[in-house]
Amino acid sequence: MASQFKQDLKKIKHSGRYKIDDLLAVVESLASDKPLADKHRVHDLTGNWQTHKECHIKPDWLLIYQLPDDKLILVRTGSHSELF
């Protein structure tokens, strides 16, 4: 878990905008190598983020992560405007 992800998570918890359980469900699926539903719109990122993947927890709540050597690394989470 990246330090920036920890800061993002803290911000989300304090904002009350999202349910952390939604994030946990996605993370558990990714960690156990289960495919996510199409609604999560999993895709590879490009440019400076080309080694990362992104999925939608909710329509405007994103999770950026990496899967090097089958290890899940949580990099960032937040809205489109917060992350990009």
Residue pairs with C-beta under 8 A, 6 or more apart in sequence:
1 73
1 74
2 73
2 74
2 75
2 76
4 75
4 76
5 74
5 75
5 76
5 77
8 76
8 77
8 78
8 82
9 20
9 23
9 77
11 78
12 18
12 20
12 23
12 77
12 78
13 20
17 61
18 57
18 58
18 61
22 57
22 58
22 61
23 57
23 61
23 63
23 77
26 36
26 40
26 55
26 57
26 63
27 63
27 72
27 74
29 35
29 36
30 36
30 55
30 65
30 67
30 72
31 72
33 70
36 42
36 55
39 56
40 55
40 56
40 57
41 55
41 56
42 53
42 54
42 55
43 53
43 54
43 55
44 50
44 52
44 53
44 54
45 52
45 53
45 54
45 64
49 64
51 66
51 68
52 64
52 65
52 66
52 75
53 64
53 65
53 66
53 67
54 62
54 63
54 64
54 65
55 62
55 63
55 65
56 62
56 63
57 63
57 77
60 79
60 80
61 77
61 78
61 79
62 76
62 77
62 78
62 79
62 80
62 83
63 74
63 76
63 77
64 75
64 76
64 77
64 83
65 72
65 73
65 74
65 75
66 72
66 73
66 75
67 73
76 83
77 83
